[in-house]
Amino acid sequence: MSWLVSAALFAAAIIALLMRRIGRDAGGRADTRYFQRVGWVFSAGLLLLAVGLLAGLPPRHPFILMVGMGSAYLSVYLLALFAYSFPRNERAPLALRLSLGALTAALVVLTTRPSFVARGGSLLMSASMVPYFALTMFFVRRNWKAATAPGSQTPSLPVTLVQLAVVSPWLASFVAFTALSPHLPHPMPTWIYLVQALCMAMVVVGGVAIAILRYHLFEIRVLIGEAVLAVAATGAFALFVGVAAEPLHASLAASLSPGFAALVV
């Protein structure tokens, strides 16, 4: 799992850098602030889950449950608020924030109890995500219509891509868990939480970052290009270290010499 930990740690660092830069250059909008909070939650969740995996904590350890479930619920809570705000740049009403926040806190406390997780927590967690999904879809559809100019069938490309980035992880998660749930071990290993968090973070942060490009911030465009290149390079390196380095070293050491094998690797 060394490649997964490496990818998660680097992704957390890249997301944190993006959020800091976006906050400096475009932090005045309500929708941008919600996006930043989503990014910070993803970054913290990836970092802490990677630390838990490195420490060898069991899946039902309170730290793993709190980080895994807490970051999942907090991220979908903030995504619902972002879906309300983007691209209208309106702050979510207090009643929505308080009611959804209270539900989020209650669900985090409930789903981090080991006894709850032991009694089919993953299935119940999926069911508890339905209100967030319904709200997100409602706001996306409403804002899709509001952002569509008269005579057009769709909003501008950045708005369309951002809304797809918000919706697609939901659909992918529901399909994946429905298909894989009978085959997943119970309790789920820590690396499954980490893979889910990593995939969702990359799709959401990568897609929603286009909201920044919509306001023609070319410095952000350059930074995102550099981040994509860095993530791709680090992913390749992590894959090499985790998958190819050890068998390559063993093969070369057996056929040639240990010194030459170490030099090549």
ZALO-560871 format. One record per residue (C-alpha): x, y, z. Coordinates in Angstrom, 2 decimals. Example, Ala and Ser with C-alpha at 12.3 -4.5 7.8 and 13.67 -1.06 7.14 Angstrom:
<semis>
{xx = 12.30, yy = -4.50, zz = 7.80}
{xx = 13.67, yy = -1.06, zz = 7.14}
</semis>
This chain:
<semis>
{xx = 0.00, yy = 0.00, zz = 0.00}
{xx = 3.04, yy = 2.32, zz = -0.12}
{xx = 2.00, yy = 3.70, zz = -3.52}
{xx = -1.49, yy = 4.50, zz = -2.20}
{xx = -0.11, yy = 6.30, zz = 0.85}
{xx = 2.32, yy = 8.25, zz = -1.34}
{xx = -0.45, yy = 9.28, zz = -3.73}
{xx = -2.76, yy = 10.31, zz = -0.87}
{xx = -0.11, yy = 12.39, zz = 0.91}
{xx = 0.90, yy = 14.18, zz = -2.27}
{xx = -2.72, yy = 14.78, zz = -3.30}
{xx = -3.42, yy = 16.26, zz = 0.15}
{xx = -0.48, yy = 18.63, zz = -0.27}
{xx = -1.52, yy = 19.68, zz = -3.78}
{xx = -5.13, yy = 20.31, zz = -2.70}
{xx = -3.93, yy = 22.40, zz = 0.25}
{xx = -1.74, yy = 24.50, zz = -2.07}
{xx = -4.63, yy = 25.02, zz = -4.47}
{xx = -7.01, yy = 26.05, zz = -1.71}
{xx = -4.49, yy = 28.55, zz = -0.34}
{xx = -3.88, yy = 30.07, zz = -3.76}
{xx = -7.58, yy = 30.18, zz = -4.64}
{xx = -8.36, yy = 31.81, zz = -1.30}
{xx = -5.80, yy = 34.52, zz = -2.02}
{xx = -6.89, yy = 35.22, zz = -5.60}
{xx = -10.64, yy = 34.50, zz = -5.59}
{xx = -11.73, yy = 34.07, zz = -1.99}
{xx = -14.39, yy = 36.78, zz = -1.95}
{xx = -17.22, yy = 34.77, zz = -3.53}
{xx = -19.59, yy = 32.66, zz = -1.44}
{xx = -19.39, yy = 29.67, zz = -3.78}
{xx = -15.58, yy = 29.86, zz = -3.81}
{xx = -15.51, yy = 29.81, zz = 0.00}
{xx = -17.68, yy = 26.67, zz = 0.07}
{xx = -15.36, yy = 25.10, zz = -2.50}
{xx = -12.34, yy = 25.94, zz = -0.34}
{xx = -13.91, yy = 24.25, zz = 2.67}
{xx = -14.61, yy = 21.13, zz = 0.62}
{xx = -10.97, yy = 21.13, zz = -0.46}
{xx = -9.67, yy = 21.52, zz = 3.09}
{xx = -11.85, yy = 18.62, zz = 4.28}
{xx = -10.59, yy = 16.39, zz = 1.47}
{xx = -6.99, yy = 17.36, zz = 2.18}
{xx = -7.29, yy = 16.70, zz = 5.93}
{xx = -9.14, yy = 13.41, zz = 5.37}
{xx = -6.53, yy = 12.11, zz = 2.94}
{xx = -3.68, yy = 13.09, zz = 5.24}
{xx = -5.18, yy = 11.53, zz = 8.37}
{xx = -6.32, yy = 8.31, zz = 6.64}
{xx = -2.84, yy = 7.89, zz = 5.15}
{xx = -1.34, yy = 8.30, zz = 8.63}
{xx = -3.79, yy = 5.75, zz = 10.02}
{xx = -2.90, yy = 3.28, zz = 7.26}
{xx = 0.82, yy = 3.80, zz = 7.89}
{xx = 0.27, yy = 3.22, zz = 11.61}
{xx = -1.53, yy = -0.06, zz = 10.88}
{xx = -4.70, yy = 0.91, zz = 12.74}
{xx = -7.58, yy = -1.60, zz = 12.40}
{xx = -10.69, yy = -0.55, zz = 10.41}
{xx = -12.83, yy = -0.22, zz = 13.55}
{xx = -10.32, yy = 1.89, zz = 15.42}
{xx = -12.03, yy = 5.11, zz = 16.66}
{xx = -9.51, yy = 7.26, zz = 14.79}
{xx = -10.20, yy = 5.55, zz = 11.44}
{xx = -13.97, yy = 5.66, zz = 11.97}
{xx = -13.97, yy = 9.31, zz = 13.00}
{xx = -11.73, yy = 10.43, zz = 10.12}
{xx = -13.36, yy = 8.21, zz = 7.47}
{xx = -16.98, yy = 8.84, zz = 8.39}
{xx = -16.43, yy = 12.41, zz = 9.56}
{xx = -14.69, yy = 13.57, zz = 6.39}
{xx = -17.26, yy = 11.77, zz = 4.22}
{xx = -20.27, yy = 13.43, zz = 5.87}
{xx = -18.63, yy = 16.83, zz = 6.19}
{xx = -17.60, yy = 16.83, zz = 2.52}
{xx = -21.11, yy = 15.97, zz = 1.26}
{xx = -22.59, yy = 18.59, zz = 3.62}
{xx = -20.31, yy = 21.26, zz = 2.13}
{xx = -20.92, yy = 19.99, zz = -1.41}
{xx = -24.65, yy = 20.48, zz = -0.89}
{xx = -24.01, yy = 24.09, zz = 0.20}
{xx = -21.70, yy = 24.61, zz = -2.77}
{xx = -24.36, yy = 23.21, zz = -5.11}
{xx = -26.79, yy = 25.75, zz = -3.63}
{xx = -24.37, yy = 28.64, zz = -4.17}
{xx = -22.68, yy = 27.95, zz = -7.52}
{xx = -22.78, yy = 29.83, zz = -9.86}
{xx = -25.19, yy = 32.31, zz = -8.26}
{xx = -22.67, yy = 33.40, zz = -5.61}
{xx = -25.31, yy = 33.27, zz = -2.86}
{xx = -24.67, yy = 32.15, zz = 0.68}
{xx = -26.81, yy = 29.21, zz = 1.79}
{xx = -29.64, yy = 30.31, zz = 4.14}
{xx = -29.13, yy = 29.87, zz = 7.86}
{xx = -32.02, yy = 27.39, zz = 8.17}
{xx = -30.43, yy = 25.09, zz = 5.59}
{xx = -26.99, yy = 25.32, zz = 7.18}
{xx = -28.25, yy = 24.65, zz = 10.69}
{xx = -30.64, yy = 21.81, zz = 9.84}
{xx = -28.21, yy = 20.03, zz = 7.54}
{xx = -25.36, yy = 20.67, zz = 9.99}
{xx = -27.34, yy = 19.12, zz = 12.86}
{xx = -28.12, yy = 16.06, zz = 10.71}
{xx = -24.44, yy = 15.78, zz = 9.76}
{xx = -23.26, yy = 15.93, zz = 13.37}
{xx = -25.82, yy = 13.31, zz = 14.44}
{xx = -24.84, yy = 10.95, zz = 11.62}
{xx = -21.11, yy = 11.32, zz = 12.35}
{xx = -21.69, yy = 10.42, zz = 16.02}
{xx = -23.94, yy = 7.50, zz = 15.08}
{xx = -21.78, yy = 5.97, zz = 12.34}
{xx = -18.55, yy = 6.22, zz = 14.33}
{xx = -19.89, yy = 3.88, zz = 16.99}
{xx = -18.24, yy = 0.45, zz = 16.49}
{xx = -21.47, yy = -1.36, zz = 17.41}
{xx = -23.32, yy = 0.50, zz = 14.64}
{xx = -20.62, yy = -0.26, zz = 12.08}
{xx = -20.65, yy = -3.93, zz = 13.06}
{xx = -24.39, yy = -4.16, zz = 12.25}
{xx = -24.12, yy = -3.27, zz = 8.58}
{xx = -22.89, yy = 0.29, zz = 8.94}
{xx = -21.85, yy = 0.63, zz = 5.29}
{xx = -25.38, yy = -0.08, zz = 4.05}
{xx = -26.95, yy = 2.29, zz = 6.57}
{xx = -24.36, yy = 4.92, zz = 5.74}
{xx = -25.34, yy = 4.71, zz = 2.07}
{xx = -28.99, yy = 5.17, zz = 3.03}
{xx = -28.14, yy = 8.18, zz = 5.21}
{xx = -26.44, yy = 9.84, zz = 2.22}
{xx = -29.76, yy = 10.03, zz = 0.32}
{xx = -30.85, yy = 13.41, zz = 1.80}
{xx = -27.53, yy = 15.00, zz = 0.80}
{xx = -27.76, yy = 13.51, zz = -2.69}
{xx = -31.36, yy = 14.68, zz = -3.15}
{xx = -30.53, yy = 18.23, zz = -2.04}
{xx = -27.43, yy = 18.38, zz = -4.23}
{xx = -29.34, yy = 17.18, zz = -7.29}
{xx = -32.17, yy = 19.65, zz = -6.62}
{xx = -29.78, yy = 22.61, zz = -6.33}
{xx = -27.75, yy = 21.53, zz = -9.37}
{xx = -30.89, yy = 21.22, zz = -11.49}
{xx = -32.26, yy = 24.56, zz = -10.29}
{xx = -29.00, yy = 26.40, zz = -10.90}
{xx = -28.52, yy = 24.63, zz = -14.24}
{xx = -31.76, yy = 26.17, zz = -15.45}
{xx = -30.94, yy = 29.57, zz = -13.94}
{xx = -27.49, yy = 29.64, zz = -15.58}
{xx = -28.81, yy = 28.70, zz = -19.04}
{xx = -29.04, yy = 31.75, zz = -21.27}
{xx = -32.26, yy = 32.34, zz = -23.26}
{xx = -32.11, yy = 30.41, zz = -26.51}
{xx = -29.52, yy = 27.93, zz = -25.20}
{xx = -30.04, yy = 24.39, zz = -24.00}
{xx = -27.09, yy = 24.24, zz = -21.58}
{xx = -25.11, yy = 26.73, zz = -19.46}
{xx = -21.55, yy = 27.72, zz = -20.32}
{xx = -18.95, yy = 24.95, zz = -20.46}
{xx = -17.27, yy = 25.80, zz = -17.11}
{xx = -20.63, yy = 25.73, zz = -15.29}
{xx = -21.54, yy = 22.42, zz = -16.94}
{xx = -18.21, yy = 20.78, zz = -16.06}
{xx = -18.35, yy = 21.99, zz = -12.46}
{xx = -21.83, yy = 20.60, zz = -11.96}
{xx = -20.80, yy = 17.30, zz = -13.53}
{xx = -17.83, yy = 17.19, zz = -11.15}
{xx = -20.20, yy = 17.63, zz = -8.21}
{xx = -22.71, yy = 15.00, zz = -9.36}
{xx = -20.46, yy = 12.30, zz = -10.88}
{xx = -18.77, yy = 11.14, zz = -7.62}
{xx = -22.24, yy = 10.56, zz = -6.14}
{xx = -23.30, yy = 8.38, zz = -9.04}
{xx = -19.97, yy = 6.53, zz = -9.14}
{xx = -20.08, yy = 5.85, zz = -5.37}
{xx = -23.66, yy = 4.53, zz = -5.48}
{xx = -22.90, yy = 2.27, zz = -8.45}
{xx = -19.61, yy = 1.03, zz = -6.98}
{xx = -21.01, yy = 0.27, zz = -3.53}
{xx = -24.11, yy = -1.40, zz = -4.97}
{xx = -21.99, yy = -3.63, zz = -7.22}
{xx = -19.15, yy = -4.33, zz = -4.79}
{xx = -20.90, yy = -4.39, zz = -1.42}
{xx = -21.57, yy = -8.18, zz = -1.45}
{xx = -17.87, yy = -8.78, zz = -2.18}
{xx = -16.30, yy = -6.28, zz = 0.24}
{xx = -14.85, yy = -7.54, zz = 3.53}
{xx = -16.59, yy = -6.47, zz = 6.73}
{xx = -15.41, yy = -4.33, zz = 8.31}
{xx = -14.01, yy = -2.54, zz = 5.28}
{xx = -10.20, yy = -2.18, zz = 5.34}
{xx = -8.74, yy = 1.27, zz = 5.84}
{xx = -7.36, yy = 1.36, zz = 2.29}
{xx = -10.91, yy = 1.25, zz = 0.85}
{xx = -11.81, yy = 4.42, zz = 2.77}
{xx = -8.60, yy = 5.98, zz = 1.46}
{xx = -9.23, yy = 4.99, zz = -2.18}
{xx = -12.78, yy = 6.37, zz = -2.03}
{xx = -11.58, yy = 9.65, zz = -0.50}
{xx = -8.76, yy = 9.96, zz = -3.04}
{xx = -10.99, yy = 9.33, zz = -6.08}
{xx = -13.72, yy = 11.69, zz = -4.87}
{xx = -11.18, yy = 14.41, zz = -4.02}
{xx = -9.54, yy = 14.24, zz = -7.42}
{xx = -12.84, yy = 14.40, zz = -9.33}
{xx = -14.45, yy = 17.13, zz = -7.24}
{xx = -11.40, yy = 19.35, zz = -6.73}
{xx = -10.22, yy = 18.89, zz = -10.30}
{xx = -13.61, yy = 19.64, zz = -11.76}
{xx = -14.69, yy = 22.46, zz = -9.48}
{xx = -11.36, yy = 24.23, zz = -9.98}
{xx = -12.78, yy = 25.16, zz = -13.39}
{xx = -15.05, yy = 27.54, zz = -11.48}
{xx = -11.91, yy = 29.56, zz = -10.82}
{xx = -10.93, yy = 29.50, zz = -14.50}
{xx = -14.37, yy = 30.88, zz = -15.31}
{xx = -13.22, yy = 34.20, zz = -13.85}
{xx = -10.10, yy = 34.29, zz = -16.07}
{xx = -7.52, yy = 33.95, zz = -13.32}
{xx = -4.62, yy = 32.87, zz = -15.50}
{xx = -2.26, yy = 32.39, zz = -12.53}
{xx = -4.68, yy = 29.73, zz = -11.27}
{xx = -4.70, yy = 28.15, zz = -14.73}
{xx = -0.91, yy = 27.82, zz = -14.59}
{xx = -1.00, yy = 26.48, zz = -11.03}
{xx = -3.61, yy = 23.85, zz = -11.86}
{xx = -1.56, yy = 22.79, zz = -14.91}
{xx = 1.50, yy = 22.39, zz = -12.70}
{xx = -0.54, yy = 20.49, zz = -10.11}
{xx = -1.88, yy = 18.06, zz = -12.72}
{xx = 1.65, yy = 17.41, zz = -13.99}
{xx = 2.96, yy = 16.95, zz = -10.45}
{xx = 0.16, yy = 14.57, zz = -9.49}
{xx = 0.72, yy = 12.50, zz = -12.66}
{xx = 4.47, yy = 12.33, zz = -12.07}
{xx = 4.06, yy = 11.41, zz = -8.42}
{xx = 1.43, yy = 8.82, zz = -9.26}
{xx = 3.82, yy = 7.18, zz = -11.73}
{xx = 6.63, yy = 7.25, zz = -9.15}
{xx = 4.40, yy = 5.84, zz = -6.41}
{xx = 3.21, yy = 3.08, zz = -8.76}
{xx = 6.83, yy = 2.21, zz = -9.58}
{xx = 7.87, yy = 2.11, zz = -5.91}
{xx = 4.85, yy = 0.11, zz = -4.80}
{xx = 4.55, yy = -2.33, zz = -7.71}
{xx = 7.63, yy = -2.57, zz = -9.93}
{xx = 10.71, yy = -1.69, zz = -7.88}
{xx = 10.96, yy = -4.80, zz = -5.72}
{xx = 10.44, yy = -7.46, zz = -8.45}
{xx = 12.73, yy = -5.51, zz = -10.80}
{xx = 15.49, yy = -5.42, zz = -8.18}
{xx = 15.11, yy = -9.12, zz = -7.41}
{xx = 15.19, yy = -10.06, zz = -11.11}
{xx = 18.26, yy = -8.00, zz = -11.92}
{xx = 20.08, yy = -9.09, zz = -8.75}
{xx = 19.49, yy = -12.74, zz = -9.63}
{xx = 20.59, yy = -12.46, zz = -13.25}
{xx = 23.35, yy = -9.82, zz = -13.04}
{xx = 24.55, yy = -8.38, zz = -9.72}
{xx = 23.05, yy = -6.75, zz = -6.63}
{xx = 25.06, yy = -3.58, zz = -7.19}
{xx = 23.86, yy = -3.15, zz = -10.78}
{xx = 20.26, yy = -3.94, zz = -9.71}
{xx = 20.37, yy = -1.24, zz = -7.02}
{xx = 21.78, yy = 1.28, zz = -9.52}
{xx = 19.02, yy = 0.60, zz = -12.05}
{xx = 16.21, yy = 0.75, zz = -9.48}
</semis>
